[in-house]
Amino acid sequence: MAGFCGFWLMGWVVGEVLAIQILATFVGELSRSVPLSQLRGLTGQGDVGVTLTPLFLSFWLALWTPAGFAVAFGLFAALAGAEHLSFDRRGVERASRLGPFRFGVQRVAFADLVDLYPLQGVGAVVGLLRTGRKVTLASAGTKDQHTELLRWWREFSRLPLEDAALASHVPMNREVVSERAGRTVLRKAARVRRIAAWAWWVTAGLLAFNLGILLWRRLFGADGVIETLATLGLAALTWLTARQAWRESWGLQWWEVGPERFVRVTQGRFSSRRQAHRVRRLVVTAQRDDEDGDHSWALWLHDEQDGKVALIRGSKDAREVEHLGLWLAQRTRVSFEREALSPPLAEPAVATGRRR
């Protein structure tokens, strides 16, 4: 893994340097108060093509810069990282080490867990707390080691394996706002909303930055039909992304769930939009993403009038999708189905018969 990460990072550094240089050149030239024909090195292209180049480069850097740092951290961890686990029948203590530094000490009691399972495709053992938060209990090691750890921890925790037991707990990364009169209000957990809001605000900021460049160039001849349409399109995208960021920041989107009833609510500035569905069944489907066998999962609501409605799509954690489906099925009182490719929700606990 270290060899692959090192080779990938060499290409990433070259790409980062080139992208930053080109972006700096374009922004510097486009900020000059002269017609496009007088800008050094930018002639021969239309105003829209030139002014939208920073849009592409800024989004490219926003995506690949953090990805490169994540891979660099993974390379460092592969070469100088370690993970120390200690556990007994009460719980697990996990501590990570990176070179001489010890960090990320985490203690989890088995009494606080409602589920334990291996995370597919990542190589980790995770647990679900009663609060709906997912915690990593082991990440280093081989698949066989994770299987052995999971066997021990399932025996120690004595977690029930029935679907009904898991369906009674808050779905992971969600929070229950209220429960009254047969109606339950569910929305994303605060930490999940903060991450989503940050991503939407960054997107809105990049769009606003490039919209400003385009508006500035309109003062110096970029005033054709295509330029006007591009300006209006960027303005609309900026407003839509900023609005979504605002909704995520303040938790203005939620679900209202009741018997055979599902309502998606979006709170606006002066009114709220309610999209109601009459639920007939909930289905989890799996899709093969590539030839290596990786899968992504989706949760579908089947409605009499609207047909299939996606509640979650493209998730890499099958258990998260299935847990939400079970929870919704219990409260809507409809059937819950899994596609054949979807792995079973719970693996059988195998007692080792050993003690330590």
C-alpha positions as CSV (number, residue, x, y, z in Angstrom):
1,M,0.0,0.0,0.0
2,A,2.9,2.3,0.8
3,G,4.3,1.8,-2.7
4,F,1.0,2.5,-4.4
5,C,0.4,5.7,-2.3
6,G,3.9,7.0,-3.0
7,F,3.6,6.6,-6.7
8,W,0.1,8.2,-6.7
9,L,1.4,11.1,-4.6
10,M,4.1,11.9,-7.1
11,G,1.5,12.4,-9.8
12,W,-0.7,14.3,-7.4
13,V,2.0,16.8,-6.6
14,V,2.7,17.5,-10.3
15,G,-1.0,18.0,-10.9
16,E,-1.4,20.3,-7.9
17,V,1.5,22.6,-8.9
18,L,0.3,22.9,-12.5
19,A,-3.3,23.6,-11.5
20,I,-2.3,26.2,-8.9
21,Q,0.0,27.9,-11.5
22,I,-2.7,28.0,-14.2
23,L,-5.4,29.2,-11.8
24,A,-3.1,32.0,-10.5
25,T,-2.3,33.1,-14.0
26,F,-5.9,33.2,-15.2
27,V,-7.2,35.0,-12.0
28,G,-4.4,37.5,-12.3
29,E,-5.0,38.2,-15.9
30,L,-8.8,38.3,-15.7
31,S,-8.6,40.8,-12.8
32,R,-7.0,43.4,-15.0
33,S,-9.4,46.2,-16.2
34,V,-8.7,45.8,-19.9
35,P,-10.6,44.0,-22.8
36,L,-10.0,40.2,-23.2
37,S,-8.0,40.8,-26.4
38,Q,-5.3,42.6,-24.5
39,L,-4.8,40.0,-21.9
40,R,-1.4,38.2,-22.2
41,G,-1.7,34.6,-23.2
42,L,-5.6,34.4,-23.1
43,T,-6.4,35.6,-26.6
44,G,-8.0,33.3,-29.2
45,Q,-10.7,32.0,-26.8
46,G,-14.2,33.2,-26.1
47,D,-15.0,35.2,-23.0
48,V,-17.1,32.4,-21.5
49,G,-14.4,29.8,-22.0
50,V,-11.7,31.9,-20.5
51,T,-13.7,33.2,-17.5
52,L,-15.0,29.7,-16.7
53,T,-11.6,28.1,-16.7
54,P,-11.0,29.2,-13.0
55,L,-14.3,27.5,-12.2
56,F,-13.1,24.1,-13.4
57,L,-9.7,24.6,-11.8
58,S,-11.0,25.7,-8.4
59,F,-13.4,22.8,-8.2
60,W,-10.6,20.4,-9.3
61,L,-8.4,21.7,-6.5
62,A,-11.2,21.6,-3.9
63,L,-11.7,17.9,-4.6
64,W,-8.2,16.7,-5.1
65,T,-6.2,18.8,-2.5
66,P,-7.9,17.2,0.5
67,A,-7.8,13.8,-1.2
68,G,-4.0,14.1,-1.7
69,F,-3.5,15.0,2.0
70,A,-5.6,12.1,3.0
71,V,-3.5,9.7,0.9
72,A,-0.3,11.3,2.4
73,F,-1.6,10.7,5.9
74,G,-2.4,7.1,4.9
75,L,1.1,6.6,3.6
76,F,2.6,7.9,6.8
77,A,0.3,5.7,8.8
78,A,1.3,2.7,6.7
79,L,5.0,3.3,7.3
80,A,5.0,4.5,10.9
81,G,1.5,3.9,12.3
82,A,0.2,1.4,14.8
83,E,-3.0,0.5,16.6
84,H,-3.3,-0.8,20.1
85,L,-6.4,-2.6,21.3
86,S,-7.3,-3.8,24.8
87,F,-10.6,-5.3,25.8
88,D,-12.4,-7.4,28.3
89,R,-16.1,-8.3,28.9
90,R,-16.9,-4.7,29.8
91,G,-15.6,-2.9,26.6
92,V,-12.9,-1.9,24.2
93,E,-10.1,0.6,24.5
94,R,-8.5,1.7,21.2
95,A,-5.4,3.9,20.8
96,S,-3.7,4.9,17.6
97,R,0.0,5.8,17.3
98,L,1.6,7.7,14.4
99,G,5.4,7.7,14.8
100,P,6.1,8.8,18.4
101,F,2.7,10.4,18.9
102,R,-0.2,8.7,20.6
103,F,-3.6,10.0,19.7
104,G,-7.3,9.1,19.3
105,V,-7.7,7.1,22.6
106,Q,-11.2,5.8,22.6
107,R,-13.1,3.7,25.2
108,V,-16.4,2.1,24.3
109,A,-18.4,0.0,26.7
110,F,-20.3,-3.0,25.3
111,A,-23.4,-1.9,27.3
112,D,-23.5,1.3,25.1
113,L,-23.5,-0.7,21.8
114,V,-26.5,-1.8,19.8
115,D,-24.7,-3.3,16.9
116,L,-21.2,-4.6,15.8
117,Y,-20.2,-5.4,12.2
118,P,-17.3,-5.4,9.7
119,L,-17.3,-2.4,7.4
120,Q,-17.3,-3.8,3.8
121,G,-14.4,-2.7,1.5
122,V,-12.6,-0.6,4.1
123,G,-11.2,-3.2,6.5
124,A,-12.6,-2.1,9.9
125,V,-14.8,-3.2,12.7
126,V,-17.3,-0.6,13.7
127,G,-20.0,-0.4,16.4
128,L,-23.2,1.6,16.7
129,L,-23.9,3.4,19.9
130,R,-27.4,3.9,21.3
131,T,-27.2,7.6,20.3
132,G,-27.0,6.6,16.6
133,R,-23.3,7.4,16.3
134,K,-21.0,5.0,14.5
135,V,-17.5,4.4,16.1
136,T,-14.5,2.6,14.7
137,L,-13.3,-0.1,17.1
138,A,-10.5,-1.6,14.9
139,S,-9.0,-0.5,11.6
140,A,-5.5,-1.9,11.4
141,G,-4.9,-5.6,10.8
142,T,-6.1,-8.3,8.4
143,K,-9.6,-9.5,7.5
144,D,-9.0,-12.7,9.6
145,Q,-7.9,-10.7,12.6
146,H,-11.1,-8.5,12.3
147,T,-13.2,-11.7,12.1
148,E,-11.6,-13.0,15.3
149,L,-12.1,-9.7,17.1
150,L,-15.7,-9.5,16.0
151,R,-16.3,-13.0,17.3
152,W,-14.9,-12.2,20.7
153,W,-16.8,-8.9,20.9
154,R,-20.1,-10.4,19.9
155,E,-19.7,-13.0,22.6
156,F,-18.8,-10.4,25.2
157,S,-21.5,-7.9,24.3
158,R,-24.3,-10.5,23.9
159,L,-26.0,-8.3,21.4
160,P,-29.3,-9.6,20.0
161,L,-29.1,-10.5,16.4
162,E,-32.8,-10.1,15.5
163,D,-33.8,-7.4,13.1
164,A,-36.6,-6.2,15.4
165,A,-34.0,-5.5,18.1
166,L,-32.0,-3.2,15.9
167,A,-35.1,-1.5,14.4
168,S,-36.1,-0.2,17.8
169,H,-32.9,1.9,18.0
170,V,-32.2,5.3,16.4
171,P,-30.7,4.8,12.9
172,M,-27.0,5.6,12.6
173,N,-26.2,9.2,11.8
174,R,-29.8,10.2,12.5
175,E,-31.6,11.8,15.5
176,V,-35.2,11.6,16.6
177,V,-36.6,15.1,17.1
178,S,-40.0,14.2,18.6
179,E,-42.4,11.3,18.9
180,R,-46.1,12.0,19.6
181,A,-49.6,11.0,18.4
182,G,-48.2,8.1,16.3
183,R,-45.8,10.4,14.4
184,T,-42.0,10.4,14.6
185,V,-39.9,13.2,13.4
186,L,-36.4,12.1,12.2
187,R,-33.6,14.1,10.7
188,K,-29.8,13.9,10.1
189,A,-27.6,14.1,13.2
190,A,-26.0,17.4,14.0
191,R,-22.4,16.3,13.1
192,V,-23.6,14.9,9.8
193,R,-25.4,18.2,9.0
194,R,-22.3,20.2,9.9
195,I,-20.2,18.2,7.4
196,A,-22.8,18.5,4.7
197,A,-23.3,22.3,5.4
198,W,-19.5,22.8,5.1
199,A,-19.4,21.1,1.7
200,W,-22.3,23.1,0.4
201,W,-20.9,26.4,1.7
202,V,-17.5,25.7,0.1
203,T,-19.3,24.9,-3.2
204,A,-21.4,28.1,-2.9
205,G,-18.2,30.1,-2.2
206,L,-16.4,28.8,-5.3
207,L,-19.4,29.5,-7.5
208,A,-19.7,33.0,-6.1
209,F,-16.0,33.6,-6.7
210,N,-16.2,32.6,-10.3
211,L,-19.5,34.5,-10.7
212,G,-17.6,37.6,-9.5
213,I,-15.0,37.1,-12.2
214,L,-17.6,36.7,-14.9
215,L,-19.4,39.9,-13.8
216,W,-16.1,41.8,-13.7
217,R,-15.3,40.7,-17.3
218,R,-18.8,41.9,-18.5
219,L,-17.6,45.4,-17.8
220,F,-15.0,44.9,-20.5
221,G,-16.9,43.5,-23.4
222,A,-18.2,40.1,-22.2
223,D,-21.8,41.0,-22.9
224,G,-23.1,38.6,-25.5
225,V,-26.0,36.2,-25.3
226,I,-23.8,33.2,-24.2
227,E,-22.1,35.4,-21.6
228,T,-25.4,36.5,-20.3
229,L,-26.8,32.9,-20.1
230,A,-23.6,31.8,-18.3
231,T,-23.9,34.6,-15.8
232,L,-27.5,33.8,-15.1
233,G,-26.7,30.1,-14.8
234,L,-23.8,30.7,-12.3
235,A,-26.0,33.1,-10.3
236,A,-28.8,30.5,-10.1
237,L,-26.4,27.7,-9.0
238,T,-24.8,29.9,-6.4
239,W,-28.2,30.8,-4.9
240,L,-29.3,27.1,-4.9
241,T,-26.2,25.8,-3.2
242,A,-26.2,28.6,-0.6
243,R,-29.8,27.9,0.1
244,Q,-29.0,24.2,0.6
245,A,-26.1,25.1,2.8
246,W,-28.4,27.3,5.0
247,R,-30.9,24.4,5.3
248,E,-28.2,22.0,6.4
249,S,-26.7,24.4,8.9
250,W,-30.0,25.0,10.7
251,G,-31.5,21.5,10.2
252,L,-34.5,22.7,8.1
253,Q,-35.1,19.3,6.5
254,W,-36.6,16.3,8.2
255,W,-38.9,13.3,7.8
256,E,-42.3,12.7,9.5
257,V,-43.1,9.0,9.8
258,G,-46.3,7.2,10.7
259,P,-48.3,4.2,9.8
260,E,-48.1,3.8,6.0
261,R,-47.2,7.5,5.9
262,F,-44.0,9.3,5.0
263,V,-43.6,13.0,4.7
264,R,-40.4,14.8,3.6
265,V,-40.5,18.4,5.0
266,T,-38.3,21.3,3.9
267,Q,-38.7,24.5,5.9
268,G,-38.3,27.7,3.9
269,R,-38.0,31.3,5.0
270,F,-41.7,32.0,5.0
271,S,-43.3,28.6,4.4
272,S,-42.6,24.9,4.4
273,R,-42.8,22.3,1.5
274,R,-44.3,18.9,2.4
275,Q,-44.0,16.0,0.0
276,A,-46.2,13.1,1.3
277,H,-46.0,9.5,0.3
278,R,-48.3,6.6,1.0
279,V,-45.8,3.8,1.8
280,R,-46.4,0.3,0.5
281,R,-43.0,-1.3,1.1
282,L,-39.3,-0.4,1.7
283,V,-36.6,-2.1,-0.4
284,V,-32.8,-2.1,-0.1
285,T,-31.0,-2.7,-3.4
286,A,-27.3,-3.3,-4.2
287,Q,-25.3,-2.2,-7.2
288,R,-21.9,-3.4,-8.3
289,D,-19.7,-0.4,-8.8
290,D,-16.7,-1.9,-10.5
291,E,-15.0,-5.2,-11.6
292,D,-13.3,-5.5,-8.2
293,G,-16.7,-6.4,-6.6
294,D,-17.3,-3.2,-4.7
295,H,-21.0,-2.4,-4.1
296,S,-23.1,0.6,-3.2
297,W,-26.5,0.4,-1.6
298,A,-29.7,2.3,-1.9
299,L,-33.0,2.5,0.1
300,W,-36.2,2.9,-1.9
301,L,-39.7,3.8,-0.8
302,H,-42.4,2.3,-2.9
303,D,-45.4,4.6,-3.3
304,E,-48.7,3.9,-5.0
305,Q,-48.7,7.2,-7.0
306,D,-45.0,8.2,-7.3
307,G,-43.6,4.7,-7.8
308,K,-40.0,4.3,-6.4
309,V,-38.6,7.2,-4.3
310,A,-34.9,7.1,-3.3
311,L,-34.3,7.8,0.4
312,I,-30.6,6.9,0.3
313,R,-28.5,6.3,-2.8
314,G,-24.9,5.3,-3.4
315,S,-24.0,4.4,0.2
316,K,-20.9,2.2,0.9
317,D,-22.2,1.0,4.3
318,A,-24.9,-1.6,3.8
319,R,-25.7,-1.8,7.5
320,E,-26.5,1.9,7.7
321,V,-28.9,1.6,4.8
322,E,-30.6,-1.5,6.1
323,H,-30.8,-0.1,9.7
324,L,-32.7,2.9,8.4
325,G,-35.0,0.7,6.3
326,L,-35.8,-1.5,9.3
327,W,-36.5,1.5,11.5
328,L,-38.8,3.1,8.9
329,A,-40.6,-0.2,8.2
330,Q,-41.3,-0.7,11.9
331,R,-42.9,2.8,12.2
332,T,-44.7,2.8,8.9
333,R,-45.9,-0.8,9.5
334,V,-45.0,-2.0,6.0
335,S,-42.8,-4.8,4.7
336,F,-39.1,-4.5,4.4
337,E,-37.1,-6.4,1.7
338,R,-33.5,-6.8,0.7
339,E,-32.1,-7.5,-2.7
340,A,-30.2,-10.8,-3.1
341,L,-26.8,-9.0,-3.4
342,S,-27.2,-7.2,-0.1
343,P,-25.4,-9.1,2.7
344,P,-27.4,-10.3,5.7
345,L,-27.8,-7.7,8.4
346,A,-26.4,-9.7,11.2
347,E,-23.6,-12.3,11.1
348,P,-24.1,-15.3,13.5
349,A,-22.2,-15.0,16.7
350,V,-19.8,-17.9,17.2
351,A,-18.7,-18.6,20.7
352,T,-15.0,-19.6,20.8
353,G,-15.3,-21.4,24.1
354,R,-12.1,-19.7,25.3
355,R,-11.5,-17.3,28.1
356,R,-8.7,-14.8,28.8
